[in-house]
Amino acid sequence: MVRCRSSLSNEKVGTSISHSNISVQIYVVDSLDRERIGKAKHEFQTIINDPFMLNSVILVFANKQDMKGAMTPLEVCEGLGLFDLKNRKWHIQGTCALRGDGLYEGLDWLAGTLKEMRAAGYSSTGPSSF
């Protein structure tokens, strides 16, 4: 299952699909919006603590890196509480969606991680019993 959400609203910005029984969370953060990083953290933590997402792979796009005053990917990590996640595969990628900067790099990380997990027989419920 892939869930895509943006910190800008409660609307889905993508669709949910199944990929080899591995749950994926793609979360887009407006790095320029320092005032709402607390709200983004609350929403993000609610999503990743959902029972269906507890073993999900997490990709965070820290968008608007081209804008003056944008939080760095490190600041977004701290703001969302990514460093507190234990036993979770996650990656943060600085992006500029308008130019496409960083999007392929983030998706390449995700594809590689999913490939490794599938090869190891992993699913969102844990290692395969096969």
TORKOL-4160 file (C-alpha; in steps of 0.2 Angstrom, whole numbers, padded with zeros to 4 digits, m for minus):
130
<pt num="1" X="0000" Y="0000" Z="0000"/>
<pt num="2" X="0007" Y="0017" Z="m0004"/>
<pt num="3" X="0000" Y="0032" Z="0004"/>
<pt num="4" X="0004" Y="0050" Z="m0001"/>
<pt num="5" X="0000" Y="0065" Z="0009"/>
<pt num="6" X="0005" Y="0083" Z="0010"/>
<pt num="7" X="0008" Y="0093" Z="0025"/>
<pt num="8" X="m0002" Y="0107" Z="0017"/>
<pt num="9" X="m0019" Y="0099" Z="0019"/>
<pt num="10" X="m0028" Y="0084" Z="0025"/>
<pt num="11" X="m0032" Y="0079" Z="0007"/>
<pt num="12" X="m0023" Y="0064" Z="m0001"/>
<pt num="13" X="m0011" Y="0069" Z="m0014"/>
<pt num="14" X="m0009" Y="0052" Z="m0021"/>
<pt num="15" X="m0018" Y="0035" Z="m0022"/>
<pt num="16" X="m0016" Y="0019" Z="m0011"/>
<pt num="17" X="m0009" Y="0004" Z="m0020"/>
<pt num="18" X="m0002" Y="m0013" Z="m0015"/>
<pt num="19" X="0016" Y="m0017" Z="m0019"/>
<pt num="20" X="0022" Y="m0034" Z="m0013"/>
<pt num="21" X="0013" Y="m0032" Z="0003"/>
<pt num="22" X="0024" Y="m0018" Z="0009"/>
<pt num="23" X="0017" Y="m0002" Z="0015"/>
<pt num="24" X="0025" Y="0014" Z="0009"/>
<pt num="25" X="0022" Y="0031" Z="0016"/>
<pt num="26" X="0027" Y="0046" Z="0005"/>
<pt num="27" X="0025" Y="0062" Z="0014"/>
<pt num="28" X="0028" Y="0080" Z="0007"/>
<pt num="29" X="0033" Y="0094" Z="0018"/>
<pt num="30" X="0032" Y="0112" Z="0014"/>
<pt num="31" X="0050" Y="0117" Z="0020"/>
<pt num="32" X="0046" Y="0135" Z="0019"/>
<pt num="33" X="0031" Y="0134" Z="0032"/>
<pt num="34" X="0041" Y="0134" Z="0048"/>
<pt num="35" X="0025" Y="0140" Z="0058"/>
<pt num="36" X="0016" Y="0124" Z="0054"/>
<pt num="37" X="0029" Y="0111" Z="0056"/>
<pt num="38" X="0021" Y="0106" Z="0073"/>
<pt num="39" X="0005" Y="0103" Z="0064"/>
<pt num="40" X="0014" Y="0093" Z="0051"/>
<pt num="41" X="0023" Y="0083" Z="0064"/>
<pt num="42" X="0006" Y="0079" Z="0073"/>
<pt num="43" X="m0002" Y="0073" Z="0056"/>
<pt num="44" X="0014" Y="0063" Z="0051"/>
<pt num="45" X="0015" Y="0054" Z="0068"/>
<pt num="46" X="m0004" Y="0050" Z="0067"/>
<pt num="47" X="m0002" Y="0042" Z="0050"/>
<pt num="48" X="0014" Y="0032" Z="0054"/>
<pt num="49" X="0007" Y="0026" Z="0070"/>
<pt num="50" X="m0009" Y="0019" Z="0062"/>
<pt num="51" X="m0009" Y="0000" Z="0064"/>
<pt num="52" X="m0008" Y="m0003" Z="0046"/>
<pt num="53" X="0007" Y="0008" Z="0044"/>
<pt num="54" X="0018" Y="0002" Z="0059"/>
<pt num="55" X="0030" Y="m0007" Z="0047"/>
<pt num="56" X="0029" Y="0005" Z="0033"/>
<pt num="57" X="0044" Y="0012" Z="0023"/>
<pt num="58" X="0044" Y="0031" Z="0024"/>
<pt num="59" X="0050" Y="0043" Z="0011"/>
<pt num="60" X="0049" Y="0062" Z="0016"/>
<pt num="61" X="0051" Y="0075" Z="0003"/>
<pt num="62" X="0056" Y="0091" Z="0010"/>
<pt num="63" X="0050" Y="0102" Z="m0004"/>
<pt num="64" X="0054" Y="0120" Z="m0009"/>
<pt num="65" X="0072" Y="0119" Z="m0005"/>
<pt num="66" X="0075" Y="0132" Z="m0019"/>
<pt num="67" X="0067" Y="0145" Z="m0008"/>
<pt num="68" X="0076" Y="0157" Z="0004"/>
<pt num="69" X="0072" Y="0153" Z="0022"/>
<pt num="70" X="0067" Y="0135" Z="0019"/>
<pt num="71" X="0070" Y="0123" Z="0032"/>
<pt num="72" X="0085" Y="0111" Z="0028"/>
<pt num="73" X="0081" Y="0092" Z="0027"/>
<pt num="74" X="0089" Y="0090" Z="0044"/>
<pt num="75" X="0078" Y="0103" Z="0051"/>
<pt num="76" X="0063" Y="0094" Z="0044"/>
<pt num="77" X="0069" Y="0078" Z="0051"/>
<pt num="78" X="0070" Y="0086" Z="0068"/>
<pt num="79" X="0053" Y="0094" Z="0066"/>
<pt num="80" X="0044" Y="0078" Z="0061"/>
<pt num="81" X="0053" Y="0067" Z="0074"/>
<pt num="82" X="0061" Y="0056" Z="0061"/>
<pt num="83" X="0076" Y="0053" Z="0072"/>
<pt num="84" X="0065" Y="0045" Z="0086"/>
<pt num="85" X="0059" Y="0032" Z="0074"/>
<pt num="86" X="0066" Y="0015" Z="0079"/>
<pt num="87" X="0066" Y="0000" Z="0068"/>
<pt num="88" X="0059" Y="0009" Z="0053"/>
<pt num="89" X="0066" Y="0012" Z="0036"/>
<pt num="90" X="0065" Y="0030" Z="0031"/>
<pt num="91" X="0073" Y="0043" Z="0020"/>
<pt num="92" X="0072" Y="0062" Z="0018"/>
<pt num="93" X="0075" Y="0070" Z="0002"/>
<pt num="94" X="0076" Y="0088" Z="m0001"/>
<pt num="95" X="0066" Y="0093" Z="m0017"/>
<pt num="96" X="0060" Y="0107" Z="m0028"/>
<pt num="97" X="0045" Y="0100" Z="m0036"/>
<pt num="98" X="0043" Y="0113" Z="m0049"/>
<pt num="99" X="0060" Y="0109" Z="m0056"/>
<pt num="100" X="0060" Y="0091" Z="m0052"/>
<pt num="101" X="0075" Y="0092" Z="m0041"/>
<pt num="102" X="0077" Y="0078" Z="m0029"/>
<pt num="103" X="0061" Y="0068" Z="m0034"/>
<pt num="104" X="0070" Y="0055" Z="m0044"/>
<pt num="105" X="0083" Y="0052" Z="m0030"/>
<pt num="106" X="0070" Y="0050" Z="m0017"/>
<pt num="107" X="0060" Y="0038" Z="m0028"/>
<pt num="108" X="0076" Y="0028" Z="m0033"/>
<pt num="109" X="0079" Y="0026" Z="m0014"/>
<pt num="110" X="0062" Y="0019" Z="m0012"/>
<pt num="111" X="0063" Y="0007" Z="m0027"/>
<pt num="112" X="0080" Y="0001" Z="m0021"/>
<pt num="113" X="0073" Y="m0002" Z="m0003"/>
<pt num="114" X="0058" Y="m0011" Z="m0009"/>
<pt num="115" X="0068" Y="m0022" Z="m0020"/>
<pt num="116" X="0079" Y="m0026" Z="m0006"/>
<pt num="117" X="0065" Y="m0030" Z="0006"/>
<pt num="118" X="0056" Y="m0041" Z="m0007"/>
<pt num="119" X="0072" Y="m0050" Z="m0010"/>
<pt num="120" X="0073" Y="m0053" Z="0009"/>
<pt num="121" X="0055" Y="m0060" Z="0009"/>
<pt num="122" X="0049" Y="m0045" Z="0019"/>
<pt num="123" X="0031" Y="m0039" Z="0020"/>
<pt num="124" X="0022" Y="m0026" Z="0030"/>
<pt num="125" X="0018" Y="m0039" Z="0043"/>
<pt num="126" X="0036" Y="m0045" Z="0044"/>
<pt num="127" X="0047" Y="m0057" Z="0036"/>
<pt num="128" X="0039" Y="m0070" Z="0025"/>
<pt num="129" X="0037" Y="m0087" Z="0032"/>
<pt num="130" X="0041" Y="m0095" Z="0015"/>
